[in-house]
Amino acid sequence: MRELRLSRSLCIRPRYFCDGNKSCHSGIDHTPGLIAQAAQEGDEIAKDIYEKAGFYLGIAAANICSAIGPRRIIIAGGVSQVGELLLEPIRRTLRERVTVMPIDQVEVVRSQLGNNAGVIGVARWAADRL
């Protein structure tokens, strides 16, 4: 079984920790699934990755809330499969940044369609045009 602990020595963010030095790479493929598993097992660097991703997605969601005031924001795709690791930082960022509407009325949820959301959406859009 692969080592799931992420650390600076594994070069999860090589640009910051390795300064482009290829010799510092450990040879472990840092897939989103591996990072998610490490985060769910409590790895601090892996959890920080999702915290930052949620923060930046939260900023984008806050801009959408300010512009059009949605009642629900649906996060889809493979990254959404980590659930609350990503959704909670998004919600927190919304609470901190949205002041033009009652943010407690905005629901942030994971897509029930998973990785198929885009394909299903395009198919539905095309079917409506026929």
C-alpha positions in Angstrom: 0.0 0.0 0.0 1.2 3.5 -0.8 2.2 5.9 1.9 -0.7 8.3 2.3 1.0 10.9 4.5 1.7 14.1 2.6 4.6 16.1 3.6 7.0 18.7 2.2 9.3 15.9 1.2 6.6 14.6 -1.1 6.5 17.9 -3.0 2.8 18.3 -3.0 3.4 21.8 -4.1 6.7 21.6 -5.9 6.8 25.2 -7.0 6.8 26.3 -3.3 8.8 23.5 -1.6 11.2 22.4 -4.3 11.9 25.5 -6.3 11.6 23.5 -9.5 14.3 20.9 -8.5 13.1 17.7 -10.0 15.4 15.6 -7.8 13.2 16.3 -4.8 10.2 14.5 -6.2 9.4 11.2 -4.4 7.8 9.5 -7.4 4.4 9.3 -5.8 1.6 10.5 -8.0 -0.4 13.1 -6.1 -3.9 12.4 -7.5 -6.9 14.2 -6.1 -8.1 10.8 -4.7 -4.8 10.3 -2.8 -4.9 13.9 -1.5 -8.6 13.5 -0.5 -7.8 10.2 1.3 -4.9 11.8 3.2 -7.1 14.8 4.2 -9.8 12.5 5.5 -7.2 10.7 7.5 -6.1 14.0 9.1 -3.1 15.0 7.1 -2.6 18.7 7.7 -1.1 19.6 4.3 -3.8 17.7 2.5 -6.5 19.4 4.6 -4.9 22.8 3.9 -5.2 22.1 0.1 -8.9 21.7 0.4 -9.2 24.6 2.8 -7.5 26.9 0.2 -9.5 25.5 -2.7 -12.7 26.0 -0.7 -11.7 29.6 0.1 -11.1 30.5 -3.5 -14.3 28.8 -4.7 -16.1 30.6 -1.9 -14.8 33.9 -3.3 -16.2 33.0 -6.7 -19.5 31.9 -5.1 -19.7 35.2 -3.2 -19.4 37.1 -6.4 -22.2 35.1 -7.9 -24.3 35.7 -4.9 -23.7 39.4 -5.1 -24.5 39.4 -8.8 -27.6 37.2 -9.1 -28.6 36.1 -5.6 -29.0 32.3 -6.1 -30.8 30.1 -3.5 -28.5 27.2 -4.1 -24.9 26.7 -5.2 -24.2 23.2 -6.5 -20.6 22.0 -6.5 -20.0 19.2 -9.0 -17.2 17.1 -10.5 -14.7 14.8 -8.9 -13.4 17.4 -6.4 -16.9 17.6 -4.9 -16.7 14.0 -3.7 -14.7 15.1 -0.6 -17.9 16.7 0.6 -17.5 18.8 3.8 -13.7 19.1 3.4 -14.5 21.5 0.5 -18.0 22.7 1.2 -17.4 24.0 4.7 -14.6 26.5 3.6 -16.9 27.6 0.8 -19.8 28.3 3.2 -17.4 30.1 5.7 -16.1 32.3 2.9 -19.6 33.1 1.8 -20.6 34.1 5.4 -17.5 36.4 5.6 -17.9 38.1 2.2 -21.6 38.3 1.2 -23.4 41.4 2.6 -25.9 42.2 0.0 -28.3 39.4 0.7 -29.1 37.0 3.6 -26.5 34.3 3.2 -28.3 31.9 5.4 -30.9 31.5 2.6 -28.2 30.2 0.2 -27.6 26.5 0.3 -24.2 25.1 -0.8 -24.5 21.4 -1.7 -22.7 18.7 -3.6 -24.2 17.6 -6.9 -26.2 14.4 -6.8 -25.0 13.7 -10.3 -21.3 13.6 -9.5 -18.9 13.5 -12.4 -21.8 13.1 -14.8 -23.4 16.6 -14.1 -21.8 18.3 -17.1 -22.7 15.5 -19.6 -26.2 15.3 -18.3 -26.6 19.1 -18.4 -25.4 19.3 -22.0 -27.6 16.4 -23.1 -30.6 18.1 -21.5 -29.7 21.4 -23.1 -29.4 19.8 -26.5 -32.7 17.9 -26.1 -34.5 21.1 -25.3 -33.2 22.6 -28.6 -34.5 19.8 -30.8 
